[in-house]
Amino acid sequence: MEIIDLPGYTQEEKLQIALRYLVQRQSEANGLREEQCTLTPEALQSIVANYTREAGVRQFEREIGRVMRNVALRIAEGKQQQVRIDISDLDAILGAEKFEHELALHTDLPGVATGLAWTPVGGDILFIEATRINGSGRLILTGQLGDVMKESAQAALTLVKARASDLNIPLALFDGVDVHMHVPAGAIPKDGPSAGVAMFIALASLFTNRPVRHDVAMTGEISLRGLVLPVGGIKEKILAAQRAGIQTVLLPARNQKDLRDVPEATRMAMQFVLLETADDAMQAALHQTANPMQAAGFELV
């Protein structure tokens, strides 16, 4: 027996499947002629993004079927003969949106970096938050992180300390403080090496007091030598960044070959920075000047 791994469909692929197959099949299954019900592409995109979260299209087709049955009922009651369904009509038919998607944060506070994650149902963005408090030098990690992600955080903090002189960080900043790193959505387990670069940037931002650009997201594993190592799920992560309004994505240089799997329209609309070392990540992600606000703590709004 051989196991074959099949990646999930992207949102754009699901939309095309619906336009070419699913809408017609559900229309016929519910006794509707093609001209009696029109589902706009915008409505279909909203169903994909806000009412389903899956690798395939089974639940997507079910939701389309619910819309078709609602339309068939209206026509059978004689209320309408032709129905056009747009985004504004979905709430009355399908109810409130079931899922929310993270959007890029517009913040100029140090210690917050935007990472990219892969999930079985597509990519997503995640925020790495770091702050320092009076303590005994501990690294506190919260957000239900797995062992690999905890090790990435430890490596990122060690790298920042080892390169303190190069980053113009006074060694006194590490004395008598605990570093708390948190990844929101604490109810969701998270693991994997992809957040190493984002964790390093969040800590470097915190201790240099230089904010991270809010239009930049990043992925990649970090080593103690400051090298950026390749990771997986590049296509899904880039599409997630685009949905969140990210303009620039930082990728390991060794993942350049994976860009050919990204739709051409997305490649043309976004900017990609290929990273060899942690210095490349800092140059691309951090503002050049320090924030006048203190980096000892922050609150997301």
ABEGO torsion letter per residue (X at the ends): XBBBBBBBBBAAAAAAAAAAAAAAAAAAAAGBBAAABBBBAAAAAAAAAAABBBABAAAAAAAAAAAAAAAAAAAAAGABABBBBBAAAAAAAAEBBABBBBBBBBBABBGBBBBBBBBAAEBBBBBBBBBBBBBAGBBBBBGGBBAAAAAAAAAAAAAAAAAAAAAGBBAAAABGBBBBBBBBGAABBBBEAAAAAAAAAAAAAAAAGBBBBAABBBBEBBBAAGBBBBBBGAAAAAAAAAAAGBABBBBBAAAAAAAAABBAAAAAABBBBBBABAAAAAAAABBABBBABBAABBBBX
